[in-house]
Amino acid sequence: MPRRPLRLLHASDLHLHWQQREPSVAALRGLAAAARASGAETVLMAGDIFDTADQPDDFIDTVAEELSAFAAPVVLIPGNHDIRYSEREPDALGGVGARITGRHHLITAEDGELLTLLDSTLQVWGRGMPEHTPKNDPLAGVTFEGGETWRVVVAHGELTSGGLVRSSPIDLERHGPALDGVDYLALGHHDDSSLHARGRTVVCYSGSASTVLADGRYALVELSEPEGARVTFHRWADSSQLHHEPGIAPRVRH
């Protein structure tokens, strides 16, 4: 039986900060409105939710309240700006995770976590970020259960190839076996949006959803049979679609 069509909203690199409270709240509300208007059934946030892990409690409360207002389930993972680099540092994203409940999920498990959503229509795998070094493998432990579901991985790291040394590296050739059967790889770490491919797996940097550091981008992902994943890029601030050809790019760009 064909899998039913599904629409996702993919965002990353919000870089929320208490000193930029107004644009931070505007970004969250803009993404919530975009998800609602587009009919997105799940929202993926691929790391760098905060600009630093050190944020005051009242701002963490505000972010958690805004995320809780999303109508669709939100799945978040940490990026290199979210993690604590010492035990003495605060943990803003962890604070958000403790405050959001029910349909929203923060993935922090260092060995990965698999979520089954939308009445088993969608499986989403992600993992925490124990460190942002060349030793950190964002795709270590990718696993899915059986069944006719859409399979999505959310990760934060740097696309690389040919043995180039990067922190949190993702090599589409080396990670090929981990991506077998994956329909969409939702990436964070870049302010610019870009599309890549590995076999039938569509690989996408959504671009930064921040209007402080960038122009407030996000990706809409259409999952349908037999096409697979089709992607368009948009700006939440003015509801515009960016001039990118929907679909996948034939080569990885470095």
Secondary structure, DSSP 8 states (H G I E B T S, - for coil): -----EEEEEEB---B-GGGHHHHHHHHHHHHHHHHHHT-SEEEEES--BSSS---HHHHHHHHHHHHT-SS-EEEE--TTTS-SSTTS--HHHHHHHH--TT-EE---TT-EEEEETTTTEEEEE---S--STT--TTTT----SSS-EEEEEEESEE--TT---SSEE-TTTTHHHHTT-SEEEEES-SS-EEEEETTEEEEE--B--TTTS--EEEEEEEETTTEEEEEEEETTTTEE-S--SS--SS---
